Amino acid sequence: MTLKEGKTGMNLKIAAIEDSPLKNRLMTMGLIPGTKVTVLRSAPFGDPMAIRLRSYNLALRRSDAEKITVEAV
């Protein structure tokens, strides 16, 4: 499953990040394999989505979240 498919309130663990020009940027922001994230909410039309990881909240476009593979915790 990808992070894009996560629903509000779900606790997930990052399994992998697809190779893309954005991969290094995402990893710099703390989205590394093994990190636990919580889906907080989505904007009214679904894009972007807000997640909580480590000690901060992060907004991601759904197109970027689609590149992150996660598993349920």
PDB file of N, CA, C and O in Angstrom:
ATOM      1  N   MET A   1       0.858  -1.175   0.000  1.00  0.00           N
ATOM      2  CA  MET A   1       0.000   0.000   0.000  1.00  0.00           C
ATOM      3  C   MET A   1       0.901   1.233   0.000  1.00  0.00           C
ATOM      4  O   MET A   1       2.031   1.187   0.486  1.00  0.00           O
ATOM      5  N   THR A   2       0.400   2.316  -0.539  1.00  0.00           N
ATOM      6  CA  THR A   2       1.168   3.566  -0.560  1.00  0.00           C
ATOM      7  C   THR A   2       0.600   4.546   0.464  1.00  0.00           C
ATOM      8  O   THR A   2      -0.529   4.397   0.930  1.00  0.00           O
ATOM      9  N   LEU A   3       1.395   5.533   0.797  1.00  0.00           N
ATOM     10  CA  LEU A   3       0.946   6.549   1.757  1.00  0.00           C
ATOM     11  C   LEU A   3      -0.285   7.282   1.232  1.00  0.00           C
ATOM     12  O   LEU A   3      -1.121   7.729   2.017  1.00  0.00           O
ATOM     13  N   LYS A   4      -0.401   7.406  -0.064  1.00  0.00           N
ATOM     14  CA  LYS A   4      -1.557   8.070  -0.676  1.00  0.00           C
ATOM     15  C   LYS A   4      -2.866   7.383  -0.280  1.00  0.00           C
ATOM     16  O   LYS A   4      -3.899   8.039  -0.147  1.00  0.00           O
ATOM     17  N   GLU A   5      -2.822   6.078  -0.096  1.00  0.00           N
ATOM     18  CA  GLU A   5      -4.013   5.301   0.233  1.00  0.00           C
ATOM     19  C   GLU A   5      -4.364   5.344   1.722  1.00  0.00           C
ATOM     20  O   GLU A   5      -5.403   4.823   2.126  1.00  0.00           O
ATOM     21  N   GLY A   6      -3.506   5.959   2.538  1.00  0.00           N
ATOM     22  CA  GLY A   6      -3.751   6.047   3.978  1.00  0.00           C
ATOM     23  C   GLY A   6      -4.965   6.902   4.293  1.00  0.00           C
ATOM     24  O   GLY A   6      -5.191   7.939   3.670  1.00  0.00           O
ATOM     25  N   LYS A   7      -5.735   6.456   5.263  1.00  0.00           N
ATOM     26  CA  LYS A   7      -6.935   7.180   5.698  1.00  0.00           C
ATOM     27  C   LYS A   7      -6.648   7.923   7.003  1.00  0.00           C
ATOM     28  O   LYS A   7      -5.726   7.570   7.739  1.00  0.00           O
ATOM     29  N   THR A   8      -7.433   8.937   7.276  1.00  0.00           N
ATOM     30  CA  THR A   8      -7.277   9.740   8.489  1.00  0.00           C
ATOM     31  C   THR A   8      -7.235   8.846   9.728  1.00  0.00           C
ATOM     32  O   THR A   8      -8.091   7.982   9.917  1.00  0.00           O
ATOM     33  N   GLY A   9      -6.225   9.073  10.567  1.00  0.00           N
ATOM     34  CA  GLY A   9      -6.083   8.326  11.812  1.00  0.00           C
ATOM     35  C   GLY A   9      -5.242   7.068  11.709  1.00  0.00           C
ATOM     36  O   GLY A   9      -4.926   6.465  12.734  1.00  0.00           O
ATOM     37  N   MET A  10      -4.873   6.652  10.515  1.00  0.00           N
ATOM     38  CA  MET A  10      -4.086   5.434  10.354  1.00  0.00           C
ATOM     39  C   MET A  10      -2.647   5.646  10.814  1.00  0.00           C
ATOM     40  O   MET A  10      -2.036   6.677  10.535  1.00  0.00           O
ATOM     41  N   ASN A  11      -2.116   4.643  11.527  1.00  0.00           N
ATOM     42  CA  ASN A  11      -0.710   4.625  11.914  1.00  0.00           C
ATOM     43  C   ASN A  11       0.018   3.684  10.964  1.00  0.00           C
ATOM     44  O   ASN A  11      -0.357   2.520  10.818  1.00  0.00           O
ATOM     45  N   LEU A  12       1.050   4.193  10.328  1.00  0.00           N
ATOM     46  CA  LEU A  12       1.756   3.444   9.298  1.00  0.00           C
ATOM     47  C   LEU A  12       3.256   3.499   9.524  1.00  0.00           C
ATOM     48  O   LEU A  12       3.755   4.367  10.240  1.00  0.00           O
ATOM     49  N   LYS A  13       3.971   2.567   8.910  1.00  0.00           N
ATOM     50  CA  LYS A  13       5.436   2.568   8.967  1.00  0.00           C
ATOM     51  C   LYS A  13       5.946   2.587   7.528  1.00  0.00           C
ATOM     52  O   LYS A  13       5.476   1.822   6.686  1.00  0.00           O
ATOM     53  N   ILE A  14       6.905   3.462   7.254  1.00  0.00           N
ATOM     54  CA  ILE A  14       7.460   3.577   5.907  1.00  0.00           C
ATOM     55  C   ILE A  14       8.305   2.350   5.603  1.00  0.00           C
ATOM     56  O   ILE A  14       9.205   1.997   6.365  1.00  0.00           O
ATOM     57  N   ALA A  15       8.005   1.704   4.478  1.00  0.00           N
ATOM     58  CA  ALA A  15       8.744   0.517   4.055  1.00  0.00           C
ATOM     59  C   ALA A  15       9.804   0.877   3.015  1.00  0.00           C
ATOM     60  O   ALA A  15      10.924   0.369   3.065  1.00  0.00           O
ATOM     61  N   ALA A  16       9.451   1.752   2.076  1.00  0.00           N
ATOM     62  CA  ALA A  16      10.384   2.125   1.010  1.00  0.00           C
ATOM     63  C   ALA A  16       9.921   3.402   0.333  1.00  0.00           C
ATOM     64  O   ALA A  16       8.753   3.779   0.415  1.00  0.00           O
ATOM     65  N   ILE A  17      10.858   4.061  -0.338  1.00  0.00           N
ATOM     66  CA  ILE A  17      10.542   5.247  -1.136  1.00  0.00           C
ATOM     67  C   ILE A  17      11.022   4.982  -2.549  1.00  0.00           C
ATOM     68  O   ILE A  17      12.184   4.642  -2.772  1.00  0.00           O
ATOM     69  N   GLU A  18      10.122   5.140  -3.492  1.00  0.00           N
ATOM     70  CA  GLU A  18      10.427   4.914  -4.906  1.00  0.00           C
ATOM     71  C   GLU A  18      11.491   5.901  -5.387  1.00  0.00           C
ATOM     72  O   GLU A  18      11.493   7.064  -4.983  1.00  0.00           O
ATOM     73  N   ASP A  19      12.387   5.438  -6.242  1.00  0.00           N
ATOM     74  CA  ASP A  19      13.396   6.338  -6.805  1.00  0.00           C
ATOM     75  C   ASP A  19      12.728   7.430  -7.631  1.00  0.00           C
ATOM     76  O   ASP A  19      11.935   7.151  -8.530  1.00  0.00           O
ATOM     77  N   SER A  20      13.059   8.666  -7.312  1.00  0.00           N
ATOM     78  CA  SER A  20      12.532   9.823  -8.025  1.00  0.00           C
ATOM     79  C   SER A  20      13.425  11.005  -7.693  1.00  0.00           C
ATOM     80  O   SER A  20      14.245  10.926  -6.779  1.00  0.00           O
ATOM     81  N   PRO A  21      13.274  12.100  -8.428  1.00  0.00           N
ATOM     82  CA  PRO A  21      14.070  13.293  -8.107  1.00  0.00           C
ATOM     83  C   PRO A  21      13.774  13.837  -6.702  1.00  0.00           C
ATOM     84  O   PRO A  21      14.585  14.568  -6.133  1.00  0.00           O
ATOM     85  N   LEU A  22      12.624  13.483  -6.156  1.00  0.00           N
ATOM     86  CA  LEU A  22      12.198  13.980  -4.850  1.00  0.00           C
ATOM     87  C   LEU A  22      12.657  13.094  -3.691  1.00  0.00           C
ATOM     88  O   LEU A  22      12.517  13.484  -2.532  1.00  0.00           O
ATOM     89  N   LYS A  23      13.199  11.917  -3.980  1.00  0.00           N
ATOM     90  CA  LYS A  23      13.537  10.951  -2.935  1.00  0.00           C
ATOM     91  C   LYS A  23      14.480  11.535  -1.880  1.00  0.00           C
ATOM     92  O   LYS A  23      14.216  11.400  -0.685  1.00  0.00           O
ATOM     93  N   ASN A  24      15.555  12.172  -2.291  1.00  0.00           N
ATOM     94  CA  ASN A  24      16.502  12.732  -1.321  1.00  0.00           C
ATOM     95  C   ASN A  24      15.858  13.805  -0.465  1.00  0.00           C
ATOM     96  O   ASN A  24      16.135  13.890   0.731  1.00  0.00           O
ATOM     97  N   ARG A  25      15.013  14.615  -1.051  1.00  0.00           N
ATOM     98  CA  ARG A  25      14.316  15.677  -0.302  1.00  0.00           C
ATOM     99  C   ARG A  25      13.406  15.071   0.750  1.00  0.00           C
ATOM    100  O   ARG A  25      13.385  15.537   1.889  1.00  0.00           O
ATOM    101  N   LEU A  26      12.652  14.038   0.389  1.00  0.00           N
ATOM    102  CA  LEU A  26      11.754  13.381   1.338  1.00  0.00           C
ATOM    103  C   LEU A  26      12.551  12.761   2.484  1.00  0.00           C
ATOM    104  O   LEU A  26      12.153  12.861   3.645  1.00  0.00           O
ATOM    105  N   MET A  27      13.668  12.126   2.162  1.00  0.00           N
ATOM    106  CA  MET A  27      14.485  11.498   3.194  1.00  0.00           C
ATOM    107  C   MET A  27      15.109  12.543   4.118  1.00  0.00           C
ATOM    108  O   MET A  27      15.265  12.294   5.314  1.00  0.00           O
ATOM    109  N   THR A  28      15.466  13.705   3.578  1.00  0.00           N
ATOM    110  CA  THR A  28      16.002  14.789   4.393  1.00  0.00           C
ATOM    111  C   THR A  28      14.959  15.290   5.387  1.00  0.00           C
ATOM    112  O   THR A  28      15.306  15.728   6.484  1.00  0.00           O
ATOM    113  N   MET A  29      13.691  15.229   5.012  1.00  0.00           N
ATOM    114  CA  MET A  29      12.607  15.677   5.898  1.00  0.00           C
ATOM    115  C   MET A  29      12.218  14.607   6.921  1.00  0.00           C
ATOM    116  O   MET A  29      11.290  14.813   7.703  1.00  0.00           O
ATOM    117  N   GLY A  30      12.915  13.471   6.924  1.00  0.00           N
ATOM    118  CA  GLY A  30      12.658  12.447   7.930  1.00  0.00           C
ATOM    119  C   GLY A  30      11.859  11.258   7.456  1.00  0.00           C
ATOM    120  O   GLY A  30      11.590  10.350   8.242  1.00  0.00           O
ATOM    121  N   LEU A  31      11.474  11.234   6.202  1.00  0.00           N
ATOM    122  CA  LEU A  31      10.712  10.110   5.667  1.00  0.00           C
ATOM    123  C   LEU A  31      11.678   9.020   5.217  1.00  0.00           C
ATOM    124  O   LEU A  31      11.975   8.881   4.030  1.00  0.00           O
ATOM    125  N   ILE A  32      12.159   8.251   6.189  1.00  0.00           N
ATOM    126  CA  ILE A  32      13.094   7.182   5.877  1.00  0.00           C
ATOM    127  C   ILE A  32      12.463   5.843   6.264  1.00  0.00           C
ATOM    128  O   ILE A  32      11.618   5.803   7.158  1.00  0.00           O
ATOM    129  N   PRO A  33      12.850   4.760   5.616  1.00  0.00           N
ATOM    130  CA  PRO A  33      12.269   3.451   5.952  1.00  0.00           C
ATOM    131  C   PRO A  33      12.391   3.149   7.448  1.00  0.00           C
ATOM    132  O   PRO A  33      13.439   3.362   8.059  1.00  0.00           O
ATOM    133  N   GLY A  34      11.296   2.649   8.016  1.00  0.00           N
ATOM    134  CA  GLY A  34      11.235   2.334   9.431  1.00  0.00           C
ATOM    135  C   GLY A  34      10.587   3.416  10.278  1.00  0.00           C
ATOM    136  O   GLY A  34      10.248   3.171  11.436  1.00  0.00           O
ATOM    137  N   THR A  35      10.409   4.607   9.722  1.00  0.00           N
ATOM    138  CA  THR A  35       9.797   5.715  10.457  1.00  0.00           C
ATOM    139  C   THR A  35       8.289   5.520  10.536  1.00  0.00           C
ATOM    140  O   THR A  35       7.642   5.191   9.542  1.00  0.00           O
ATOM    141  N   LYS A  36       7.733   5.725  11.733  1.00  0.00           N
ATOM    142  CA  LYS A  36       6.282   5.623  11.912  1.00  0.00           C
ATOM    143  C   LYS A  36       5.646   6.974  11.621  1.00  0.00           C
ATOM    144  O   LYS A  36       6.153   8.012  12.049  1.00  0.00           O
ATOM    145  N   VAL A  37       4.530   6.959  10.889  1.00  0.00           N
ATOM    146  CA  VAL A  37       3.796   8.174  10.553  1.00  0.00           C
ATOM    147  C   VAL A  37       2.317   7.972  10.862  1.00  0.00           C
ATOM    148  O   VAL A  37       1.819   6.846  10.858  1.00  0.00           O
ATOM    149  N   THR A  38       1.629   9.062  11.126  1.00  0.00           N
ATOM    150  CA  THR A  38       0.179   9.045  11.353  1.00  0.00           C
ATOM    151  C   THR A  38      -0.459   9.979  10.336  1.00  0.00           C
ATOM    152  O   THR A  38      -0.023  11.120  10.178  1.00  0.00           O
ATOM    153  N   VAL A  39      -1.480   9.503   9.654  1.00  0.00           N
ATOM    154  CA  VAL A  39      -2.209  10.349   8.706  1.00  0.00           C
ATOM    155  C   VAL A  39      -3.159  11.219   9.516  1.00  0.00           C
ATOM    156  O   VAL A  39      -4.032  10.706  10.216  1.00  0.00           O
ATOM    157  N   LEU A  40      -2.991  12.538   9.422  1.00  0.00           N
ATOM    158  CA  LEU A  40      -3.800  13.467  10.205  1.00  0.00           C
ATOM    159  C   LEU A  40      -5.091  13.849   9.500  1.00  0.00           C
ATOM    160  O   LEU A  40      -6.175  13.724  10.068  1.00  0.00           O
ATOM    161  N   ARG A  41      -4.974  14.314   8.268  1.00  0.00           N
ATOM    162  CA  ARG A  41      -6.166  14.756   7.526  1.00  0.00           C
ATOM    163  C   ARG A  41      -5.799  15.036   6.086  1.00  0.00           C
ATOM    164  O   ARG A  41      -4.628  15.049   5.708  1.00  0.00           O
ATOM    165  N   SER A  42      -6.840  15.262   5.287  1.00  0.00           N
ATOM    166  CA  SER A  42      -6.679  15.652   3.891  1.00  0.00           C
ATOM    167  C   SER A  42      -7.408  16.959   3.662  1.00  0.00           C
ATOM    168  O   SER A  42      -8.386  17.262   4.347  1.00  0.00           O
ATOM    169  N   ALA A  43      -6.941  17.723   2.713  1.00  0.00           N
ATOM    170  CA  ALA A  43      -7.617  18.969   2.347  1.00  0.00           C
ATOM    171  C   ALA A  43      -8.999  18.624   1.778  1.00  0.00           C
ATOM    172  O   ALA A  43      -9.237  17.476   1.404  1.00  0.00           O
ATOM    173  N   PRO A  44      -9.907  19.598   1.708  1.00  0.00           N
ATOM    174  CA  PRO A  44     -11.275  19.330   1.245  1.00  0.00           C
ATOM    175  C   PRO A  44     -11.377  18.578  -0.087  1.00  0.00           C
ATOM    176  O   PRO A  44     -12.260  17.736  -0.245  1.00  0.00           O
ATOM    177  N   PHE A  45     -10.510  18.860  -1.024  1.00  0.00           N
ATOM    178  CA  PHE A  45     -10.565  18.156  -2.297  1.00  0.00           C
ATOM    179  C   PHE A  45      -9.526  17.043  -2.373  1.00  0.00           C
ATOM    180  O   PHE A  45      -9.248  16.524  -3.454  1.00  0.00           O
ATOM    181  N   GLY A  46      -8.944  16.671  -1.212  1.00  0.00           N
ATOM    182  CA  GLY A  46      -8.044  15.534  -1.133  1.00  0.00           C
ATOM    183  C   GLY A  46      -6.569  15.837  -1.286  1.00  0.00           C
ATOM    184  O   GLY A  46      -5.747  14.965  -1.006  1.00  0.00           O
ATOM    185  N   ASP A  47      -6.197  17.016  -1.710  1.00  0.00           N
ATOM    186  CA  ASP A  47      -4.790  17.308  -1.946  1.00  0.00           C
ATOM    187  C   ASP A  47      -4.443  18.671  -1.377  1.00  0.00           C
ATOM    188  O   ASP A  47      -5.116  19.630  -1.755  1.00  0.00           O
ATOM    189  N   PRO A  48      -3.489  18.847  -0.531  1.00  0.00           N
ATOM    190  CA  PRO A  48      -2.534  17.859  -0.006  1.00  0.00           C
ATOM    191  C   PRO A  48      -3.083  17.108   1.200  1.00  0.00           C
ATOM    192  O   PRO A  48      -4.212  17.331   1.638  1.00  0.00           O
ATOM    193  N   MET A  49      -2.250  16.212   1.723  1.00  0.00           N
ATOM    194  CA  MET A  49      -2.606  15.475   2.930  1.00  0.00           C
ATOM    195  C   MET A  49      -1.600  15.833   4.013  1.00  0.00           C
ATOM    196  O   MET A  49      -0.449  16.148   3.712  1.00  0.00           O
ATOM    197  N   ALA A  50      -2.023  15.786   5.268  1.00  0.00           N
ATOM    198  CA  ALA A  50      -1.142  16.108   6.391  1.00  0.00           C
ATOM    199  C   ALA A  50      -0.804  14.830   7.137  1.00  0.00           C
ATOM    200  O   ALA A  50      -1.678  14.008   7.411  1.00  0.00           O
ATOM    201  N   ILE A  51       0.482  14.668   7.465  1.00  0.00           N
ATOM    202  CA  ILE A  51       0.926  13.516   8.238  1.00  0.00           C
ATOM    203  C   ILE A  51       1.750  14.010   9.420  1.00  0.00           C
ATOM    204  O   ILE A  51       2.279  15.121   9.404  1.00  0.00           O
ATOM    205  N   ARG A  52       1.850  13.173  10.439  1.00  0.00           N
ATOM    206  CA  ARG A  52       2.689  13.480  11.601  1.00  0.00           C
ATOM    207  C   ARG A  52       3.789  12.436  11.655  1.00  0.00           C
ATOM    208  O   ARG A  52       3.523  11.235  11.614  1.00  0.00           O
ATOM    209  N   LEU A  53       5.021  12.901  11.745  1.00  0.00           N
ATOM    210  CA  LEU A  53       6.147  12.005  11.915  1.00  0.00           C
ATOM    211  C   LEU A  53       7.151  12.643  12.846  1.00  0.00           C
ATOM    212  O   LEU A  53       7.312  13.863  12.878  1.00  0.00           O
ATOM    213  N   ARG A  54       7.825  11.792  13.604  1.00  0.00           N
ATOM    214  CA  ARG A  54       8.794  12.247  14.603  1.00  0.00           C
ATOM    215  C   ARG A  54       8.150  13.319  15.476  1.00  0.00           C
ATOM    216  O   ARG A  54       7.261  12.986  16.259  1.00  0.00           O
ATOM    217  N   SER A  55       8.542  14.564  15.388  1.00  0.00           N
ATOM    218  CA  SER A  55       7.954  15.586  16.269  1.00  0.00           C
ATOM    219  C   SER A  55       7.319  16.740  15.492  1.00  0.00           C
ATOM    220  O   SER A  55       7.187  17.839  16.030  1.00  0.00           O
ATOM    221  N   TYR A  56       6.927  16.510  14.245  1.00  0.00           N
ATOM    222  CA  TYR A  56       6.331  17.600  13.480  1.00  0.00           C
ATOM    223  C   TYR A  56       5.296  17.096  12.485  1.00  0.00           C
ATOM    224  O   TYR A  56       5.222  15.904  12.188  1.00  0.00           O
ATOM    225  N   ASN A  57       4.504  18.024  11.981  1.00  0.00           N
ATOM    226  CA  ASN A  57       3.503  17.728  10.960  1.00  0.00           C
ATOM    227  C   ASN A  57       4.056  18.134   9.603  1.00  0.00           C
ATOM    228  O   ASN A  57       4.813  19.097   9.492  1.00  0.00           O
ATOM    229  N   LEU A  58       3.670  17.391   8.576  1.00  0.00           N
ATOM    230  CA  LEU A  58       4.162  17.625   7.227  1.00  0.00           C
ATOM    231  C   LEU A  58       3.006  17.501   6.249  1.00  0.00           C
ATOM    232  O   LEU A  58       2.207  16.570   6.347  1.00  0.00           O
ATOM    233  N   ALA A  59       2.910  18.426   5.311  1.00  0.00           N
ATOM    234  CA  ALA A  59       1.900  18.351   4.255  1.00  0.00           C
ATOM    235  C   ALA A  59       2.578  17.821   2.990  1.00  0.00           C
ATOM    236  O   ALA A  59       3.644  18.294   2.597  1.00  0.00           O
ATOM    237  N   LEU A  60       1.945  16.841   2.369  1.00  0.00           N
ATOM    238  CA  LEU A  60       2.474  16.223   1.148  1.00  0.00           C
ATOM    239  C   LEU A  60       1.415  16.201   0.066  1.00  0.00           C
ATOM    240  O   LEU A  60       0.236  15.969   0.334  1.00  0.00           O
ATOM    241  N   ARG A  61       1.849  16.445  -1.160  1.00  0.00           N
ATOM    242  CA  ARG A  61       0.931  16.251  -2.287  1.00  0.00           C
ATOM    243  C   ARG A  61       0.676  14.758  -2.433  1.00  0.00           C
ATOM    244  O   ARG A  61       1.555  13.945  -2.148  1.00  0.00           O
ATOM    245  N   ARG A  62      -0.497  14.404  -2.868  1.00  0.00           N
ATOM    246  CA  ARG A  62      -0.829  12.985  -3.055  1.00  0.00           C
ATOM    247  C   ARG A  62       0.061  12.341  -4.110  1.00  0.00           C
ATOM    248  O   ARG A  62       0.359  11.150  -4.021  1.00  0.00           O
ATOM    249  N   SER A  63       0.489  13.109  -5.104  1.00  0.00           N
ATOM    250  CA  SER A  63       1.380  12.552  -6.132  1.00  0.00           C
ATOM    251  C   SER A  63       2.731  12.171  -5.529  1.00  0.00           C
ATOM    252  O   SER A  63       3.373  11.232  -5.999  1.00  0.00           O
ATOM    253  N   ASP A  64       3.166  12.891  -4.492  1.00  0.00           N
ATOM    254  CA  ASP A  64       4.415  12.553  -3.808  1.00  0.00           C
ATOM    255  C   ASP A  64       4.190  11.393  -2.841  1.00  0.00           C
ATOM    256  O   ASP A  64       5.046  10.517  -2.717  1.00  0.00           O
ATOM    257  N   ALA A  65       3.064  11.381  -2.167  1.00  0.00           N
ATOM    258  CA  ALA A  65       2.738  10.313  -1.220  1.00  0.00           C
ATOM    259  C   ALA A  65       2.601   8.967  -1.926  1.00  0.00           C
ATOM    260  O   ALA A  65       2.799   7.918  -1.313  1.00  0.00           O
ATOM    261  N   GLU A  66       2.268   8.996  -3.198  1.00  0.00           N
ATOM    262  CA  GLU A  66       2.112   7.775  -3.982  1.00  0.00           C
ATOM    263  C   GLU A  66       3.446   7.047  -4.165  1.00  0.00           C
ATOM    264  O   GLU A  66       3.461   5.847  -4.440  1.00  0.00           O
ATOM    265  N   LYS A  67       4.543   7.750  -4.018  1.00  0.00           N
ATOM    266  CA  LYS A  67       5.871   7.167  -4.195  1.00  0.00           C
ATOM    267  C   LYS A  67       6.406   6.524  -2.922  1.00  0.00           C
ATOM    268  O   LYS A  67       7.498   5.956  -2.926  1.00  0.00           O
ATOM    269  N   ILE A  68       5.636   6.608  -1.819  1.00  0.00           N
ATOM    270  CA  ILE A  68       6.078   6.078  -0.530  1.00  0.00           C
ATOM    271  C   ILE A  68       5.273   4.835  -0.195  1.00  0.00           C
ATOM    272  O   ILE A  68       4.053   4.896  -0.041  1.00  0.00           O
ATOM    273  N   THR A  69       5.966   3.702  -0.082  1.00  0.00           N
ATOM    274  CA  THR A  69       5.323   2.447   0.282  1.00  0.00           C
ATOM    275  C   THR A  69       5.302   2.324   1.794  1.00  0.00           C
ATOM    276  O   THR A  69       6.318   2.536   2.456  1.00  0.00           O
ATOM    277  N   VAL A  70       4.134   1.978   2.342  1.00  0.00           N
ATOM    278  CA  VAL A  70       3.975   1.871   3.797  1.00  0.00           C
ATOM    279  C   VAL A  70       3.315   0.548   4.152  1.00  0.00           C
ATOM    280  O   VAL A  70       2.766  -0.152   3.301  1.00  0.00           O
ATOM    281  N   GLU A  71       3.388   0.229   5.442  1.00  0.00           N
ATOM    282  CA  GLU A  71       2.685  -0.941   5.971  1.00  0.00           C
ATOM    283  C   GLU A  71       1.991  -0.538   7.251  1.00  0.00           C
ATOM    284  O   GLU A  71       2.457   0.355   7.960  1.00  0.00           O
ATOM    285  N   ALA A  72       0.886  -1.185   7.551  1.00  0.00           N
ATOM    286  CA  ALA A  72       0.114  -0.859   8.759  1.00  0.00           C
ATOM    287  C   ALA A  72       0.885  -1.275  10.002  1.00  0.00           C
ATOM    288  O   ALA A  72       1.599  -2.278  10.008  1.00  0.00           O
ATOM    289  N   VAL A  73       0.726  -0.482  11.050  1.00  0.00           N
ATOM    290  CA  VAL A  73       1.385  -0.788  12.336  1.00  0.00           C
ATOM    291  C   VAL A  73       0.350  -1.307  13.298  1.00  0.00           C
ATOM    292  O   VAL A  73       0.676  -1.628  14.441  1.00  0.00           O
TER     293      VAL A  73
END
